[in-house]
Amino acid sequence: MNIQRRSLIWNGELMLAKKMLRDIAKHKAQFISIFLMAFLGVFVFAGVGGESVGLEVNVNDFYEDTNLADGWIYSMDINDLFLYQVDILGATTQMERQYVVDSVADFDNDPDITLHFVENNTISKFYLIDGKELDINDSGGVWLDKSFADAKGLKVGDNITFEFENYTIEKEIKGIGYSPEYVYHASSSSVIPDFNKIGFAYLSHNAFPGDNISYNVLNVKFEENPETYADLLSYHMDGYYSSFVERSEHSSVSQFSEEMDQHKMMGDIFPVVFILIAMLILLTTMTRIITHQRTQIGILKASGFKNFSIILHYVSYGFWLVLIGSILGLILGPMILPQLFYPSMSATYKLPSWNPAWSMNFVYVAAAMVLMSLAVSFYSVKSISSEKPADTIRPKVPKVSTSGFVERFGLWKRLSFNVRWNYRDAKRNKFRALMTIVGVIGCSALLVCAFGMYDGMNDLKEWEYNQINHYDSKLVIEENATDSQIDDVASDVNGDKLMESAIEIESDSAKKSGSLLVLNHTDLVTPTDYDWNKVDIKDDEISISQKMADMLGVGVDDKVKWHIMGSDKWVNTTIDKIHADPISQGFIMSADKLEDIDLNYTPTSIVTEKHVNESYDGVKAANSMSDMTGSWDELTESMWLLIYILIFFASLLAVIVLYNLGLLSFTEIEREIATLKVLGFKTRALRKLLLTQNLWFTAIGFILGLPVGYAILAIMWESSGDSFYILPSISLTNFLLTAVITFALSIIVNLMFSRKIKKLDMVESLKSGE
């Protein structure tokens, strides 16, 4: 008896499995959409996450292997007494002195090489790729930057000559590798590193050519948090050092960290929308199937199938598709997407390895999606599963629409049948209307965000390289250039001198690194506000950038103290103006104002409207505006890739969502459409009826999607780091493009259902109500 029962159960389960496959094949478009949304949601999350987590793991491993410093203390002479004072702070666990100096290598283009004469190579160690390990007793060797060596075709065993201060030294290349302080190597002559012109090298302190070496950088490791350590240092050693830079504020560390944050933010936003849309499509599809199969469910109940078996049968529809899609996304995402980003990133950032990494968060998201699919499917079937077989076999009783507040107005009777019918249908099917609106909100929000980022990146480039800077060439001045050389060059090219320098600014609430721009009565650089209007900064005024002011919590008439990096002279100044700059945050002032506060005006570059190709004595490099915009395009290549991916998937999402919601809408009112058709309504009138409702829901979703998209866009720009200043905005072009895509898809979907109206089997549709 038990064997016979088990056989019947097995046959029943097999029958339900076959039925599930037939239903999935019959509604393949909807189930393919569910599979794709589940796959894409996990694929993008795990892919972009694998890339960003990989970046974090790779760089942290690199920092750990090389024992990257927790901070850098800069002073003109770090002697034994200085070391003792730092040691007795109590928080310092390890320290190492270096003498860091800029040099020029002996090549035709005079590349800038930063030399590090190290005391023992224990903190921020040189990372060897080829050659032998750095020998602290080797006075004849140099360990060279791999990127520079590759650009110049240098190899281990070659000799290289450096000139710095009054010294000329020639050393043998004993090793080639990387440094944790140069993952991103900022260049004064280019937006992105040009490794043909810049590099770094590590040498033993014994390789220093002079009698005495005056160390100027102290690498420190400490136990306290950076803010506490900085306060200790300031309290006990104020006046003995010029500046302290904690790890997070180091130019290389902060730049790479900001890049990781941008990618992580994009990876976090994508899956939320895709998962919600996947569940929305699953809910609409299961609702449609269950509505059509009421009679079949009733027959199954009458045949002896338990409610649990029926629920399990319908829950499995979405479960298997979402599970397979999630697993494929988990596998393929980290394999494919990181490889799209790494080539462009490895051209700017330098790490020993570029490998995607795995995180359990990927599994958690996939598991959450699978569990949500079970919950959504259960919600769709739970009400009908509890009905009696006799009730289930009968068609669902149509919802009765009572007269509401709107319908009591006299204006109601003057409205067209089209408007009144759609209003009552929406009121009768509130949940379906809500799902349609939510779906459109998601689509329009992603489109607004995608086009907003596209506009923002273009505006940023236009603002910086056309609205603020009007020159054609920028000549970078050598550090040892004489005043007469600078004046001769400026006169020859009819150019204007500028001074640019890295600074550190401190307010009562924060301390930030920034930049100083000193304008010497030039019209080739125009400070602006955020609306690109010129900000007139007088000779006796100091202007601070809006983002720097926000980060420091200061405004006009507030006082801050600051100093030029490398100098221990701090000055207190009052803020007179606020300007806005997309990529440079700090101060702008005149040469007269700089000298008024007792600081030396030292030009670092010359800008001119002429296109300069020839070389000049005292000029290190000449960069044209086209060179700088080209470098900017390379630097933002990975960001553009993210934007294009977002635009593609936002458009794809809009197609899938609107089609599936349109299909659900048609299914739910199929009997009403058949009734109207019997009453004499033509196909054109019925098509208009459906189009009106679609446009209503699309308009509401589009309007609500604008602020949601704006909020997502604001989050994206906030993750761009301290250097970039971009406020979210929805341009008229963005608005129109989003509106055209959303409404065009809505109309196209409506036209697709025109065929269904023509082919509608009125007898079958009306019999379903008997």
C-alpha positions in Angstrom: 0.0 0.0 0.0 2.8 2.4 0.9 4.6 1.5 -2.3 1.5 2.3 -4.3 1.1 5.6 -2.4 4.7 6.6 -3.0 4.2 5.7 -6.7 1.2 8.0 -6.9 3.0 10.8 -5.1 6.0 10.4 -7.5 3.8 10.4 -10.5 2.0 13.5 -9.2 5.2 15.3 -8.6 6.5 14.3 -12.0 3.3 15.6 -13.6 3.6 18.9 -11.8 7.2 19.2 -12.9 6.2 18.6 -16.6 3.4 21.2 -16.1 6.0 23.7 -14.8 8.2 23.2 -17.8 5.2 23.7 -20.1 4.2 26.8 -18.4 7.7 28.3 -18.5 7.9 27.5 -22.2 4.5 29.1 -22.8 5.5 32.3 -20.9 9.1 32.1 -21.9 9.4 35.9 -22.5 8.5 36.7 -18.9 10.6 33.9 -17.4 13.6 34.8 -19.6 13.2 38.4 -18.3 13.2 37.0 -14.7 16.3 35.0 -15.4 18.1 37.9 -17.0 17.3 40.3 -14.2 18.5 37.8 -11.6 21.6 37.1 -13.6 22.4 40.7 -14.4 21.8 41.9 -10.8 24.3 39.4 -9.4 26.5 39.6 -12.4 27.0 43.4 -12.1 27.2 43.3 -8.3 29.7 40.4 -8.2 31.6 41.7 -11.2 32.0 45.4 -10.2 32.3 44.2 -6.6 35.0 41.6 -7.6 36.8 44.4 -9.3 36.6 46.9 -6.4 37.2 44.3 -3.7 40.1 43.0 -5.8 41.5 46.5 -5.9 41.2 46.8 -2.2 42.7 43.4 -1.5 45.6 43.9 -4.0 46.5 47.4 -2.7 46.2 46.4 1.0 48.4 43.3 0.4 50.9 45.6 -1.4 50.8 48.1 1.5 51.2 45.3 4.1 54.1 43.6 2.2 55.9 46.9 1.9 55.0 48.1 5.4 53.5 51.4 4.2 54.0 54.2 6.7 51.0 55.4 8.8 52.2 58.9 8.3 55.0 61.2 7.1 56.6 63.9 9.1 58.4 66.6 7.1 61.2 68.7 8.5 64.3 70.4 7.2 66.7 68.4 9.4 65.6 65.2 11.1 68.5 64.6 13.5 68.9 62.2 16.4 67.3 64.6 18.8 64.3 64.9 16.5 64.0 61.0 16.5 64.2 61.0 20.3 61.4 63.5 20.6 59.1 61.5 18.2 59.9 58.3 20.1 59.0 59.7 23.5 55.5 60.7 22.2 54.6 57.2 23.3 52.4 56.3 20.3 55.2 55.8 17.8 56.0 52.1 17.2 58.4 52.4 14.3 60.2 55.1 12.3 62.7 55.5 9.5 64.4 58.6 8.1 64.7 59.3 4.4 66.3 62.1 2.4 63.8 62.8 -0.5 65.0 65.1 -3.2 63.9 65.9 -6.8 66.5 65.2 -9.5 66.8 65.3 -13.2 67.9 62.1 -15.0 70.4 62.3 -17.9 68.0 62.0 -20.8 67.1 64.3 -23.7 63.7 65.3 -22.2 65.2 65.8 -18.6 62.8 63.5 -16.8 62.1 64.3 -13.1 63.1 61.5 -10.8 62.4 61.7 -7.1 65.3 60.2 -5.2 64.8 58.4 -1.8 68.0 58.0 0.2 66.8 55.5 2.8 68.3 54.7 6.2 67.3 51.0 6.4 64.3 50.4 4.0 62.0 49.0 6.7 59.0 51.3 6.2 57.4 52.0 2.8 59.9 49.5 1.4 60.9 49.2 -2.2 59.0 46.3 -3.9 61.4 44.4 -6.1 60.2 43.0 -9.4 63.6 42.3 -11.1 67.2 42.3 -9.8 68.4 42.0 -6.2 66.9 43.2 -3.0 67.8 46.8 -1.9 71.2 46.6 0.0 71.5 49.3 2.6 75.3 49.1 2.4 75.5 49.4 -1.4 76.7 52.9 -2.2 77.0 52.3 -6.0 73.5 50.9 -6.8 70.1 52.4 -7.5 66.7 50.7 -7.4 64.5 52.2 -10.1 60.8 52.7 -10.8 59.7 50.0 -13.1 57.3 52.2 -15.1 60.1 54.7 -15.8 62.5 51.9 -16.7 60.0 50.4 -19.1 59.4 53.8 -20.7 63.1 54.4 -21.2 64.1 50.8 -22.1 66.3 50.5 -19.0 67.2 47.1 -17.4 69.2 45.8 -14.4 72.9 46.4 -15.0 72.5 49.6 -16.9 73.9 52.9 -15.5 71.9 56.0 -15.0 72.9 59.6 -14.0 71.0 62.0 -11.8 71.6 65.7 -11.2 70.2 67.3 -8.0 71.2 70.4 -6.1 75.0 70.7 -6.8 75.6 67.0 -7.2 75.8 64.7 -10.2 75.8 61.0 -9.4 76.0 57.9 -11.7 74.7 54.6 -10.3 74.2 51.1 -11.6 70.6 49.8 -11.7 70.6 47.0 -9.2 66.8 46.4 -9.1 63.5 47.5 -10.7 60.2 47.6 -9.0 57.4 49.5 -7.4 56.8 51.6 -4.3 53.7 51.8 -2.1 54.1 55.6 -2.1 53.7 55.7 -5.9 50.7 53.6 -6.7 49.5 56.9 -8.2 52.3 59.2 -9.2 51.1 62.8 -9.5 52.8 64.9 -12.1 53.1 68.7 -12.2 53.3 68.6 -16.0 50.4 66.3 -16.8 47.0 65.3 -15.5 48.0 61.6 -15.7 51.5 60.2 -15.1 53.7 60.3 -18.1 56.3 57.7 -17.2 58.6 59.0 -19.9 59.0 62.2 -17.9 58.6 61.2 -14.2 59.8 58.4 -11.9 61.3 57.6 -8.6 64.4 55.8 -7.3 65.6 54.3 -4.0 69.2 54.4 -2.9 71.1 53.6 0.3 72.0 56.5 2.5 75.6 55.5 1.8 75.0 56.5 -1.8 74.6 60.2 -0.9 77.5 62.1 -2.4 77.9 64.7 0.4 79.7 64.5 3.7 76.6 64.7 5.7 73.0 63.8 4.8 70.2 65.9 6.2 67.1 63.7 6.3 63.9 65.6 5.6 61.2 62.9 5.8 60.4 60.7 8.7 58.2 57.7 8.0 56.3 56.6 11.1 54.1 53.8 12.3 51.9 54.5 15.3 49.2 52.9 17.5 46.8 55.8 17.9 44.3 57.0 15.3 45.8 59.6 12.9 43.9 62.5 14.4 45.2 61.7 17.9 48.7 61.2 16.7 48.6 64.5 14.8 47.4 66.3 18.0 50.2 64.7 20.0 52.8 65.7 17.4 51.4 69.3 17.3 51.3 69.6 21.1 54.8 68.3 21.8 56.7 69.3 18.7 55.1 72.4 17.4 57.7 74.5 15.5 60.1 71.6 15.0 58.5 70.2 11.9 56.9 71.7 8.8 54.0 69.3 8.2 52.5 65.9 9.0 50.6 63.8 6.4 48.6 60.8 7.5 48.2 57.8 5.3 44.7 58.6 4.1 45.8 62.1 3.0 48.8 61.0 1.0 48.3 61.9 -2.7 48.8 58.3 -3.9 46.7 56.7 -1.2 43.8 59.1 -1.4 43.7 59.1 -5.2 43.5 55.3 -5.4 41.0 55.2 -2.5 38.7 57.7 -4.3 38.9 55.5 -7.4 37.9 52.4 -5.4 35.0 54.3 -3.8 33.6 55.3 -7.1 33.6 51.8 -8.4 32.2 50.4 -5.2 29.3 52.9 -5.2 28.4 52.0 -8.8 28.5 48.3 -7.8 26.2 48.9 -4.9 23.6 50.9 -6.8 23.2 48.5 -9.7 22.0 45.3 -7.9 19.4 47.1 -5.8 17.5 48.2 -8.8 17.9 45.0 -10.7 16.9 42.8 -7.8 13.8 44.9 -7.2 12.8 44.8 -10.9 13.5 41.1 -11.0 11.1 40.5 -8.1 8.6 42.9 -9.7 8.6 40.9 -12.9 8.4 37.6 -11.1 5.4 38.9 -9.1 3.6 40.1 -12.2 4.3 36.9 -14.1 3.2 34.6 -11.3 0.1 36.6 -10.8 -0.7 36.3 -14.5 -0.1 32.5 -14.5 -2.1 31.9 -11.4 -5.0 34.0 -12.6 -5.1 32.0 -15.9 -4.8 28.7 -14.1 -7.5 29.0 -11.4 -9.5 26.2 -13.0 -6.4 24.0 -13.2 -5.6 24.7 -9.5 -9.1 23.8 -8.6 -8.9 20.5 -10.5 -5.6 19.7 -8.8 -7.2 20.3 -5.4 -10.2 18.1 -6.4 -7.8 15.4 -7.5 -6.2 15.2 -4.1 -3.2 17.5 -4.3 -2.5 19.1 -1.0 -2.1 22.9 -0.6 1.5 22.4 0.3 2.2 20.6 -3.0 0.5 23.3 -5.0 2.3 26.1 -3.3 5.6 24.3 -3.7 4.8 23.7 -7.4 4.3 27.4 -8.1 7.0 28.7 -5.8 9.5 26.6 -7.8 8.8 28.5 -11.0 10.8 31.5 -10.0 13.1 29.7 -7.6 15.0 27.6 -10.2 15.4 30.5 -12.6 16.5 32.9 -10.0 18.9 30.3 -8.5 20.5 29.5 -11.9 20.7 33.1 -12.9 22.3 34.0 -9.5 24.8 31.2 -9.7 25.8 32.2 -13.2 26.1 35.8 -12.2 28.4 34.8 -9.2 30.6 32.8 -11.6 30.8 35.0 -14.6 30.7 38.5 -13.0 34.1 38.4 -11.3 35.6 36.6 -14.4 34.4 39.2 -17.0 33.8 42.7 -15.6 37.1 43.3 -13.8 39.0 42.5 -17.0 37.1 45.4 -18.7 38.4 47.9 -16.1 41.9 46.8 -15.3 43.6 47.7 -18.6 42.6 51.4 -18.3 43.4 51.5 -14.6 46.7 49.8 -14.8 47.9 52.5 -17.2 47.4 55.1 -14.5 47.9 53.1 -11.2 50.8 50.8 -10.5 50.4 47.6 -8.5 52.3 44.4 -8.6 49.2 42.4 -9.3 45.7 43.1 -10.7 43.4 40.2 -9.7 39.7 40.2 -8.9 38.8 39.1 -5.4 35.8 37.2 -3.9 33.6 38.4 -1.1 30.9 36.5 0.8 28.7 39.6 0.2 28.2 38.3 -3.3 26.8 35.1 -2.0 24.6 36.9 0.5 23.1 39.1 -2.2 22.5 36.0 -4.4 20.9 34.2 -1.5 18.8 37.2 -0.6 17.5 37.3 -4.2 16.6 33.6 -4.2 14.8 33.9 -0.8 13.0 37.0 -2.2 11.9 35.0 -5.2 10.4 32.3 -2.9 8.6 35.0 -0.9 7.2 36.7 -4.0 6.0 33.5 -5.5 4.4 32.4 -2.2 2.6 35.8 -2.0 1.2 35.2 -5.5 -0.3 31.8 -4.8 -1.1 31.9 -1.1 -4.6 33.3 -1.4 -5.8 30.9 -4.0 -4.2 27.9 -2.4 -6.4 28.4 0.7 -9.6 28.4 -1.3 -11.9 25.4 -1.6 -11.7 23.4 -4.8 -15.3 24.4 -5.8 -14.4 28.1 -5.4 -11.1 27.8 -7.2 -12.6 26.2 -10.3 -14.9 29.2 -10.7 -13.3 32.4 -12.1 -12.2 35.1 -9.7 -15.0 37.5 -8.8 -14.3 40.8 -10.4 -13.6 43.7 -8.0 -16.5 46.0 -7.5 -15.6 49.7 -7.9 -17.6 52.0 -5.7 -18.1 55.7 -6.4 -15.3 57.7 -4.9 -14.8 61.3 -4.1 -13.8 62.3 -7.6 -16.8 60.6 -9.2 -19.2 62.7 -7.1 -18.2 65.9 -8.9 -20.3 67.2 -11.7 -17.2 67.3 -13.9 -17.1 63.5 -13.8 -19.9 63.1 -16.2 -18.3 65.4 -18.7 -15.2 63.3 -18.9 -14.8 60.9 -21.8 -15.5 57.2 -21.4 -11.8 56.5 -21.9 -10.8 58.6 -18.9 -13.6 57.3 -16.7 -12.9 53.7 -17.6 -9.2 53.9 -17.0 -9.7 55.7 -13.7 -12.0 53.0 -12.4 -9.8 50.2 -13.6 -6.8 51.7 -11.9 -8.8 52.2 -8.7 -10.0 48.6 -8.9 -6.4 47.3 -9.5 -4.4 49.5 -7.2 -1.6 47.0 -6.7 -1.0 46.5 -10.4 -1.0 50.3 -10.9 1.5 50.7 -8.1 3.8 48.0 -9.5 3.7 49.6 -13.0 4.5 53.0 -11.5 7.4 51.6 -9.3 8.8 49.9 -12.4 8.8 53.1 -14.4 10.3 54.9 -11.4 13.3 52.5 -11.4 13.8 52.8 -15.1 13.6 56.6 -15.3 15.8 57.0 -12.2 18.6 54.9 -13.7 18.3 56.8 -17.0 18.4 60.1 -15.2 21.4 59.0 -13.2 23.2 57.6 -16.3 22.6 60.7 -18.5 23.3 63.0 -15.5 26.7 61.4 -15.0 27.4 61.7 -18.8 26.4 65.4 -18.7 28.5 65.9 -15.5 31.7 64.5 -16.9 31.3 66.6 -20.1 30.5 69.7 -18.1 33.5 69.1 -15.8 35.8 68.9 -18.8 34.2 72.0 -20.5 34.3 73.9 -17.2 38.0 73.2 -16.4 39.5 73.4 -19.9 37.4 76.0 -21.6 35.6 78.2 -19.0 38.5 78.5 -16.4 41.6 78.0 -18.5 41.8 79.8 -21.8 45.5 79.2 -22.8 46.8 77.0 -25.5 50.1 76.0 -23.9 51.4 75.7 -20.4 55.2 75.7 -19.8 56.4 74.1 -16.6 59.4 75.9 -15.1 62.4 74.1 -13.7 63.0 74.5 -10.0 66.5 76.0 -10.5 65.4 78.5 -13.3 66.6 82.0 -12.8 64.3 85.0 -12.8 65.8 86.3 -16.0 65.2 83.0 -17.7 61.6 83.0 -16.6 61.1 86.6 -17.7 62.7 85.9 -21.1 60.5 82.9 -21.8 57.4 84.8 -20.7 58.3 87.7 -23.0 59.1 85.4 -26.0 55.8 83.5 -25.8 53.8 86.6 -24.6 52.7 84.5 -21.6 51.7 85.1 -18.0 53.4 83.6 -15.0 51.6 81.4 -12.4 52.5 79.9 -9.1 51.0 76.5 -8.2 51.8 74.7 -5.0 50.5 72.0 -2.7 49.3 73.4 0.7 47.8 72.2 3.9 44.8 74.1 5.4 43.5 73.9 8.9 40.3 75.2 10.4 38.8 74.8 13.9 37.1 71.6 12.7 39.2 70.0 10.1 42.6 69.8 8.3 42.8 69.2 4.5 45.5 69.1 1.8 44.8 71.3 -1.2 46.4 73.5 -3.8 47.5 77.1 -4.1 47.1 79.1 -7.3 48.7 82.5 -7.5 47.6 84.6 -10.5 49.8 87.4 -11.7 47.2 89.7 -13.4 46.4 87.2 -16.2 43.3 86.8 -18.3 44.2 83.3 -19.4 42.9 81.8 -16.1 39.4 82.9 -15.0 38.1 81.8 -11.5 34.4 81.1 -11.7 31.5 80.2 -9.5 29.5 77.0 -10.0 27.4 78.6 -12.7 30.6 79.5 -14.7 30.2 83.2 -13.9 33.5 85.0 -13.4 34.6 85.6 -9.8 36.6 88.8 -9.6 39.4 88.3 -7.0 41.0 91.6 -6.1 44.7 92.0 -5.4 44.2 92.1 -1.6 41.7 89.2 -1.5 42.0 85.5 -0.9 39.4 83.1 -2.4 38.8 79.5 -1.3 37.1 76.9 -3.4 33.6 76.0 -2.5 34.3 72.3 -1.8 37.3 73.1 0.3 35.2 75.5 2.3 32.5 72.9 2.8 35.1 70.3 3.9 36.7 72.7 6.4 33.3 74.1 7.5 34.2 77.7 6.8 32.9 80.7 4.8 33.5 84.3 3.9 35.2 86.3 6.8 36.2 83.1 8.6 39.9 82.6 9.4 42.0 79.6 8.6 45.7 78.8 9.0 47.8 77.2 6.2 51.3 76.5 5.0 53.0 75.5 1.7 54.0 71.9 1.8 57.7 71.6 2.6 57.7 74.9 4.5 57.2 75.1 8.3 55.9 78.6 8.1 52.1 78.7 8.9 50.1 81.8 8.2 46.7 82.9 9.3 44.4 84.4 6.7 40.8 85.6 6.4 38.6 84.3 3.5 37.4 87.1 1.3 35.7 85.2 -1.6 34.5 81.8 -2.5 35.0 80.4 -6.0 34.2 77.0 -7.5 36.6 74.6 -9.3 35.8 71.1 -10.6 39.2 69.5 -10.0 41.4 71.8 -7.9 40.4 72.6 -4.3 42.2 75.3 -2.3 43.2 79.0 -2.5 43.5 81.5 -5.3 45.2 84.9 -4.7 47.3 87.5 -6.4 51.1 87.7 -6.2 50.8 90.9 -4.3 48.6 89.2 -1.7 51.1 86.4 -1.3 53.9 88.8 -0.6 51.7 90.8 1.7 51.4 87.7 4.0 55.2 87.4 3.8 55.5 84.4 1.5 57.7 84.3 -1.6 56.2 84.4 -5.0 57.9 81.7 -7.1 56.4 81.1 -10.6 56.1 77.5 -11.4 54.6 77.7 -14.9 53.9 80.1 -17.8 50.6 80.1 -19.8 50.2 81.5 -23.2 47.7 81.6 -26.1 50.5 80.5 -28.5 51.1 76.9 -29.3 54.6 76.3 -28.1 56.7 73.5 -29.5 60.3 74.7 -29.1 62.3 74.2 -25.9 63.6 77.0 -23.7 66.3 77.2 -21.0 64.6 77.0 -17.6 61.5 75.2 -19.0 61.0 71.6 -17.9 58.0 70.7 -20.1 55.5 72.4 -22.5 52.0 71.0 -22.5 49.3 72.0 -25.0 45.6 72.2 -24.0 45.0 69.2 -26.3 47.6 67.2 -24.4 45.9 68.0 -21.1 42.4 67.2 -22.3 43.8 63.9 -23.8 45.4 63.1 -20.4 42.1 63.9 -18.7 40.3 61.5 -21.1 42.7 58.7 -20.2 42.4 59.4 -16.5 38.5 59.2 -16.7 38.4 56.2 -19.0 37.2 53.8 -16.4 34.6 56.2 -15.2 33.2 56.6 -18.8 33.1 52.8 -19.0 30.9 52.7 -15.9 28.6 55.4 -17.3 28.2 53.5 -20.6 27.4 50.3 -18.8 24.8 52.1 -16.7 23.2 53.7 -19.8 23.0 50.3 -21.5 21.5 48.5 -18.6 19.1 51.3 -17.8 17.7 51.2 -21.3 17.5 47.4 -21.3 15.8 47.5 -18.0 13.2 49.9 -19.3 12.4 47.6 -22.2 12.0 44.5 -20.0 10.0 46.3 -17.3 7.5 48.1 -19.5 6.9 45.0 -21.7 6.2 42.7 -18.7 4.0 45.3 -16.9 2.1 45.9 -20.2 1.6 42.2 -20.5 0.2 41.9 -17.0 -2.1 44.9 -17.5 -3.5 43.3 -20.7 -4.0 40.0 -18.9 -5.9 41.4 -16.0 -8.3 43.4 -18.2 -8.6 40.7 -21.0 -12.2 39.9 -20.1 -13.2 43.6 -20.0 -11.6 44.1 -23.4 -13.5 41.2 -24.8 -16.7 42.6 -23.3 -16.1 46.0 -24.9 -15.3 44.3 -28.2 -18.6 42.5 -28.2 -20.3 45.7 -27.4 -18.9 47.2 -30.6 -15.7 48.9 -29.6 -13.2 48.9 -32.5 -9.6 47.8 -32.1 -8.4 51.4 -32.5 -10.6 52.6 -29.6 -9.5 49.7 -27.4 -5.9 50.4 -28.3 -6.4 54.0 -27.2 -8.0 52.8 -24.0 -4.8 50.8 -23.1 -2.5 53.5 -24.3 -4.2 56.1 -22.1 -3.6 54.0 -19.0 0.0 53.2 -19.9 0.7 56.9 -20.4 -0.9 57.8 -17.1 1.3 55.3 -15.2 4.4 56.2 -17.2 3.9 59.9 -16.6 3.5 59.4 -12.8 6.5 57.0 -12.7 8.6 59.4 -14.8 7.8 62.4 -12.6 8.6 60.4 -9.4 11.7 58.9 -10.9 13.3 62.3 -11.5 14.0 63.0 -7.8 15.0 59.4 -7.2 17.5 59.6 -10.1 18.7 63.0 -8.8 19.3 61.4 -5.3 21.3 58.5 -6.9 23.3 61.0 -8.9 24.1 63.0 -5.8 25.3 59.8 -4.1 27.5 59.0 -7.1 29.1 62.4 -7.2 29.7 62.5 -3.4 31.8 59.3 -3.8 34.1 61.1 -6.3 36.5 62.2 -3.5 37.8 65.4 -2.1 39.4 66.7 -5.3 36.3 66.7 -7.6 33.5 69.2 -7.2 30.4 68.3 -9.2 26.9 69.0 -8.1 24.1 66.8 -9.4 21.9 68.4 -12.0 19.2 67.3 -14.5 19.7 69.2 -17.7 17.0 69.8 -20.3 18.7 67.3 -22.6 18.8 64.7 -19.8 15.1 65.4 -19.1 14.1 65.1 -22.7 16.2 62.0 -23.4 14.8 60.2 -20.4 11.3 61.2 -21.3 11.6 60.2 -24.9 13.0 56.8 -24.0 10.5 56.1 -21.3 7.4 57.3 -23.2 8.5 55.8 -26.5 9.0 52.4 -25.0 5.6 52.7 -23.3 3.9 53.5 -26.7 5.8 50.7 -28.5 4.8 48.2 -25.8 1.2 49.3 -26.3 1.4 48.8 -30.0 2.7 45.3 -29.5 -0.5 44.4 -27.7 -2.6 45.7 -30.5 -2.2 42.3 -32.2 -3.4 40.6 -29.1 -6.6 42.7 -29.2 -7.2 41.7 -32.8 -6.5 38.0 -32.0 -8.5 38.0 -28.8 -10.7 34.9 -28.5 -13.9 36.6 -27.2 -15.7 33.3 -26.5 -13.0 31.9 -24.4 -12.4 35.2 -22.6 -16.1 35.6 -21.8 -16.6 32.0 -20.8 -13.9 32.4 -18.2 -16.3 34.5 -16.3 -19.1 31.9 -16.3 
